[in-house]
Amino acid sequence: MDRQSTVRRSPRSKAALALALLGLASALTMVAPATPAQAAGCGVSGGTLWCGNRPVAMHFGPGYSSEVGDWLTSTYSWFSCWTYGGNHEGGNNTWYGTQGDGVGMFGYVPAVALNTSSQFDANPGNYGLPYC
């Protein structure tokens, strides 16, 4: 090796480099964890929930006792709001409001039909989705 290719660092520059690397490592570990909705492939943007779902009957009101008014046939949909209603197979009483794919009526689907987590379903308002 010749003298020009040898890089010498002072103890001060070594310490600065070590601190810079430590700072970078800290920044990389501080990435925010996914929210319960994001972890399930769903997300709230601009007050609208975008989420994977299974095709399901939509009810005029938030419960199975309410008449079916439309169908959600898509498997990725938007939901404009949420509310409490009748209990369903998902073990809670959260229902989501959206526009149907059949005749375009507004209606409600049970949370169990969406790919949201039970933590998200407990209070979707905490994640920016408005209450109906």
N, C-alpha and C positions, 0 to 999 in steps of 0.2 A: 504494500500500500504506500502510495506517496503521501506527502504531507498535505496536499490540497484535498484529498478524498477523506481524510480523517476529520470527523466532526467532534469537537470537544465541547461539552456543555459544562457550564459552571454549576456548582451546587444549587445556586439560586434558580437557574433556568430549569434544572431537573425538578426542583420542588414545584415550580410553576406548571410544568408539564404534568406532573403527578396530580396536582389540584385540578387542572383542566380535565384530565381523564376521569377523575373522581366525579367532577361535576357532570360530565356527559353520562356516566354510568347512572348517577342519581336521576338525571332527567329522563333517561330511558325507563327507569323503574317506576316513574311517577305517572305513566300513562293511565288515564282513568279507566277503571274496569267497565265492562259493558253493563248497561242498565238491564233489568229483567226483560224488557221488551226487545232490546237489541239482541240479547243472548238467544232469543227465540226466533230471530229473523224478522222481527217487527221493529217499527220505530215511529215515533211521533214527530211530525214536521209541520210547523205552522198551524198547530192545533188539530191536525188530522193524523190518525193512526193508519199506517200502511202495514199490512200484515198478511201472512199466509193464512189460509183458512180452508176448511172443507166445505163443499157445497151443502147448503142447508136451507130449510124453510125459514122465511122471514115472517114475523108476527107483527100485527098492528100495534100491539103493546108488548112490554117486556115480560113475557111469560107464556108458557105453553097453553094456558087457558084462553089466550087471546087468539083471534082468528088469523089464519095464514093469509097474507096479502100479496106476497111475492116470493121469489126464490133468489138466493145468492148462488149462482152456478159457477162463478169464477173461483180460482184457487189462490188468488192474491188480490186483495181488495182494500178499499179505504173505508174508514169509519170516522164519522164526524163527532161522535159523542158517546158517552156511556151513562148507564143508570142502574139502579137496583131494581130487581123484579122478582119473578118466581125462581125458586131453586131449580137447578138443572144437574145433569150428570157430572159436571165439573166440580161439584162440591161447594159451589158458591151461588150467589144470586146476582151476579154482574151480567148485564146485557149491553151489547154495542149497537148503536144506530148507524144505518147506512141506507143507500139507495139500492133497490133490487135490480137484478139483471133481466128479469122477465118483462115486467110492465113499467119499471122505473119508479115504483112506489117507495116511500121511506118506510122503514120498518126496523125491527130489532132481531138480533140473533144472540143466542146464548154464548157466553165467553168460552165454553167448552169447544165451540166450533172454530175458534181462532188459535193460532200458535203462540199466544201469550203465556207467560208463566203465571202461576198462582199468586206470586208476589205482585206482579203487575196488576192482575185482576182485582186484588184486594183494594186498590185505590188508583185507578188509571189517571185521576186528576193530579196525582203527585208527579206524573211524567208529562204533563202538559195537555192531556186530552180533556176537553170541557165536559161538564156534566150536562145531560140532556134536560 
